[in-house]
Amino acid sequence: MKTADRISELVQGRHLTKDEKKKAGPVVHYAFGALLGAVYGASVEMNPAANALAGVPFGAILFAAANEMALPVLGLSDKPAAYPLSTHLYGLVSHAVYGVTTETIRRMVRG
């Protein structure tokens, strides 16, 4: 939701209302996921070894790069130390599932 609000501020020159943030937050999240999924698919096309372990490393790297590094640096989340270990583990596992799902869909599309 913070990212959606920042985008709105840059594009429209205004902050989103609470209701708008609730709607725009998931849109930004899934759009980012779709974009990174496309990058992953292109990467595997250029380097087939990039699909190692059925996409799990892709998801784990995305979690570390986005959630643990980029979002805190951009001020879009608190520092990682502000969250309990369970939050980090949940995020890591969720992103690993995203990686496996992305690889599964890539294989289905490629036939």
N, C-alpha and C positions, 0 to 999 in steps of 0.2 A: 504494500500500500504506500510505503514511503517512496518507492521508486516511481510508482504511478503519479504520485503527487509532485515529485520533482520534474517529471516529464511534462505534466500539465503546466507547471510554473514556467518551464522553458518555452513550451509551444504556445500556450494560451495566455501566459502572463498572469495566471491566478492559481491559487491553491484549490484542490478538490474539496468538496464537502465530505462529511463522514460517509454519507450514503454513496457518493461517487467513488470514494476510496474503496469501499467494500466491493463494488462492482469492478473497478479498474484493476485492483490488486491481482486477482487471479488471471485476468487477461494478460497483464504484463508477465506474470510468472510463466504461463503456458506459452506465450509468444517467445519468450527467452528459451524455454525448453525446446520448442519446435525449431528455432534457429540453431541451437546447439546440436540438436539431433541431425539436422541437415549437414552441419559442419562435420559431425561424426561420420555420417554416411559418405560424404565426399572424401574424408580422410581414409576410410577403409578402402574406397575405390582406388585411391592412389597408392596406399600401402596396406595390403591385406592383413599384415601382422597387427594392425591397429585394433582389430577386433578380438584381441587376446582375452581369454577367460570370459567369453560371451558378453563383453561390454562392462563387466564389473569395474575394471580399472578406469574406464571412461567416466562412469558415475562417481567413483571415489575421487578422481582428480577434479571433476566439476564441483563436487561438494567442498573440497579443500580450497580450490581457487576462488569460488564464488562466495560461499557461506562463511568460510573461515578467514579469508583474506580480503577480497574485493569489497564486500558489503560493509565490514567494519571500517575499512580505509575511507570509503566514500561517505561514511556517516549514516549509512542506511540500516545499520544494526549496531548493537552494543559490541564491545570487544568480546572475543570468544570466552575469556575467563569469567564473564558475567553470567554465563549459562552453565547449568549443571551438566555433568558428564552424560546423563541420560538424553539430554537434548542433542548433544553432539552425536551420540550413537544412533539415535532415531534419524537424524539428518543423513548420516553416513549410510545407514541401511536403506533409507528411502531413495537416495541417489544411486546406490548400487542396483536397486530394483529398476530404477529409471534406465540405467545403463543396459541391463539385461533386456528390458522391454524394447529399448531403441534398437539393440542388435537383433532381436527377434523380428521386429517389424522390417528392419533393413533386409534380413534374409528372405522374408516373405515377399517383399517387393521385388527383390532381385531374382526370385524363383530359384 
